[in-house]
Amino acid sequence: MTTSNHLLTLEGVQTHIGAYHILHGVDLVVPKGQLTMLLGRNGAGKTTTLRTIMGLWQASKGRVHFNGKDITALRTPEIAALGIAYVPETMGIFADLTVKENMLLAARAAKNADAIDDTRLKWIFQLFPAVEKFWNHPAGKLSGGQKQMLAVSRAIVEPRELLIIDEPSKGLAPVMINNMIDAFAELKRSGVTLLLVEQNIHFAQRLGDSVAVMDNGRVVHSGAMAAFSADTQLQQSLLGLAL
């Protein structure tokens, strides 16, 4: 695969947080138009990788390129403005605001809810019916799964090229996980590239096109998800479990 097919590339990325050296030279590619799964045991450096991509933590060495542009030293708002959305594991929902108000905050081009792109909003409602159902409800009253749907909806209320999500299935009931899988599949069909950190291996297996496995602050395996899914010995050695 040529570099032009990669929307996001990390080359030798190292990240220090205070006295701690977390990333030890991450090499990662996210192919355009695909869904890439970032897997690994707890503490492997997955969340730190996402936060470094977004500029929330600064890479101490190495380069991050998005769409051919070096974004390593850019600030988080500048990175987001290039068409990257990030949903952290905490989801970042404003609990005291309504679902509508949460969405409006993310729709920077809209001065009020009526100014949000109607076609895009209807598309989001089709992906996540709960967002429409609870439009005027306080976001803090939503279930965990509904909050996750709101978090993703906020991330895509404006067109994005890359959607980065940390543990989208964490704590969700199976029916909610299935809804999320359907929504991500539809997002991918619409042309959005996705990078997901995930602990639910079945979720990863059903959705992923490509996979990167992290251990001790490095990517120790990358390739096609189908090949990884078929290799139980590799799964066992890298993750300590089999799909």
C-alpha positions in Angstrom: 0.0 0.0 0.0 1.4 3.4 -0.9 1.7 6.3 1.5 -0.9 8.2 -0.3 -3.5 5.6 0.8 -2.7 6.4 4.5 -4.7 9.2 6.0 -2.8 9.2 9.2 0.8 8.2 9.8 2.9 8.1 13.1 6.6 7.6 12.7 8.8 6.9 15.7 6.5 8.8 18.1 7.7 9.1 21.6 5.7 10.7 24.4 6.7 11.7 27.9 4.2 12.6 30.6 6.1 14.3 33.4 8.8 11.9 34.4 7.2 9.0 32.7 8.2 7.8 29.2 4.9 6.3 27.9 5.4 5.9 24.1 8.7 4.4 23.0 8.6 4.9 19.2 5.1 4.3 17.8 4.9 3.5 14.1 1.2 3.4 13.0 -0.6 3.9 9.7 -4.4 4.4 9.3 -5.5 3.6 5.7 -7.9 6.0 4.2 -11.5 4.9 4.1 -10.9 2.0 6.5 -11.6 1.2 10.1 -8.4 0.5 12.0 -8.5 -1.1 15.4 -5.8 -0.3 18.0 -5.6 -3.2 20.4 -3.4 -4.1 23.4 -3.4 -4.9 27.1 -4.2 -2.3 29.7 -1.3 0.2 30.0 0.1 -0.6 26.5 -0.1 3.1 25.5 -3.3 3.1 23.3 -5.0 6.1 24.9 -1.7 8.0 25.1 -1.3 7.4 21.3 -4.7 8.9 20.7 -4.1 11.9 22.9 -0.7 12.5 21.2 -2.3 12.4 17.8 -4.8 15.1 19.0 -2.0 17.3 20.5 -3.5 16.9 24.0 0.0 15.5 24.9 3.0 16.6 22.9 5.2 14.1 21.1 8.8 14.4 22.4 10.2 12.7 19.3 8.9 11.5 16.0 6.3 12.8 13.5 2.5 12.7 13.1 1.2 13.3 9.6 -2.4 13.7 8.6 -3.4 14.0 4.9 0.2 14.6 4.1 0.5 17.5 6.6 2.8 17.4 9.6 0.6 18.0 12.6 3.1 17.0 15.3 3.5 20.5 16.8 -0.1 21.8 16.1 -2.4 22.7 19.0 -5.5 20.6 19.5 -8.0 23.2 18.0 -5.9 23.4 14.9 -5.8 19.6 14.6 -9.6 19.4 15.0 -10.1 22.1 12.3 -8.3 19.8 9.8 -11.2 17.4 10.0 -10.3 15.1 12.9 -12.8 14.4 15.7 -11.9 12.6 19.0 -14.3 10.9 21.4 -12.4 10.2 24.7 -13.1 7.2 26.9 -14.8 9.6 29.3 -17.1 10.8 26.4 -16.9 14.4 27.6 -20.7 14.9 27.8 -22.0 18.1 29.4 -24.5 16.4 31.8 -26.4 19.6 32.8 -27.1 20.6 29.2 -29.7 19.0 27.0 -28.8 16.7 24.1 -29.7 19.5 21.7 -27.3 21.9 23.6 -24.5 19.4 23.5 -24.9 19.0 19.8 -25.1 22.8 19.3 -21.8 23.2 21.1 -20.1 20.9 18.6 -21.7 22.4 15.6 -19.4 25.4 15.5 -20.9 26.8 12.3 -24.4 27.0 13.8 -25.6 29.9 16.0 -28.7 28.0 17.1 -30.1 24.5 16.8 -32.2 25.4 13.8 -29.0 26.4 12.0 -27.5 22.9 12.3 -27.4 21.2 8.8 -30.8 19.6 8.6 -29.8 16.8 6.2 -26.8 15.9 8.3 -28.9 16.0 11.5 -31.5 13.6 9.9 -28.7 11.3 8.9 -27.4 11.3 12.5 -30.9 10.6 13.8 -31.1 7.5 11.5 -27.7 6.3 12.9 -28.6 7.0 16.5 -32.4 7.3 17.1 -31.9 7.9 20.8 -30.3 11.3 20.0 -33.6 12.4 18.4 -35.8 10.8 21.0 -34.1 12.6 23.9 -33.3 15.8 22.0 -34.7 18.0 24.8 -33.6 15.9 27.8 -30.6 16.6 30.1 -27.7 14.6 28.8 -26.8 13.4 32.3 -30.1 11.4 32.4 -29.1 9.2 29.5 -28.0 5.7 29.9 -24.3 4.8 29.2 -25.0 3.6 25.7 -27.1 6.7 24.9 -24.3 8.9 26.2 -21.9 7.1 23.9 -24.2 7.6 20.9 -24.5 11.3 21.8 -20.7 11.6 22.1 -20.2 10.1 18.6 -23.1 12.2 17.2 -21.4 15.4 18.5 -18.1 14.3 16.8 -19.8 13.9 13.4 -22.3 16.8 13.5 -19.9 18.6 11.2 -18.2 16.6 8.4 -15.0 14.8 9.5 -12.4 12.9 7.6 -11.1 11.0 10.6 -13.0 9.8 13.7 -10.9 8.7 16.6 -12.8 6.9 19.4 -11.4 5.5 22.7 -13.3 2.3 23.8 -16.7 2.9 22.2 -18.2 -0.4 23.5 -17.0 -0.1 27.1 -19.8 -0.9 29.5 -22.5 -1.2 26.8 -25.2 -3.8 26.7 -25.0 -6.2 23.7 -27.9 -4.6 21.9 -26.2 -1.2 22.2 -22.9 -2.7 20.9 -24.8 -4.0 17.9 -26.3 -0.6 17.3 -22.8 1.0 17.5 -21.4 -1.6 15.1 -24.1 -0.8 12.5 -23.5 3.0 12.9 -19.8 2.7 12.5 -20.3 0.5 9.4 -22.5 3.2 8.0 -20.0 5.9 8.8 -17.3 4.0 7.0 -19.6 3.6 3.9 -20.1 7.4 4.0 -16.3 7.8 3.5 -15.2 8.5 7.1 -11.9 6.9 8.2 -12.0 5.5 11.7 -9.4 4.7 14.4 -10.8 2.9 17.4 -9.2 1.7 20.6 -11.1 -1.3 21.8 -11.0 -4.0 24.5 -14.0 -6.0 23.2 -12.3 -8.4 20.8 -15.6 -9.5 19.1 -16.5 -5.9 18.4 -13.0 -5.4 16.9 -13.3 -8.5 14.8 -16.7 -7.6 13.3 -15.7 -4.1 12.4 -12.0 -3.9 11.8 -10.3 -3.7 8.3 -6.8 -3.4 9.7 -5.4 -3.9 13.2 -2.4 -2.6 15.2 -1.5 -4.2 18.5 0.5 -2.2 21.1 2.6 -3.4 23.9 4.9 -1.4 26.2 4.5 1.8 24.3 5.2 0.4 20.8 3.2 -1.1 17.9 4.3 -4.8 17.9 2.0 -6.0 15.1 0.1 -4.5 12.3 -1.8 -5.9 9.3 -5.2 -7.1 8.1 -7.9 -7.8 10.7 -9.0 -10.9 8.9 -5.6 -12.5 9.1 -5.2 -11.5 12.7 -8.6 -13.0 13.5 -7.6 -16.3 11.9 -4.3 -16.6 13.9 -5.2 -17.7 17.4 -1.5 -18.3 18.3 -0.7 -14.7 17.4 -3.6 -13.4 19.4 -2.6 -15.5 22.4 1.0 -14.2 22.3 0.1 -10.6 21.8 -3.0 -10.2 23.9 -3.1 -13.3 26.1 -6.4 -14.4 24.7 -7.9 -15.8 21.5 -10.8 -14.2 19.5 
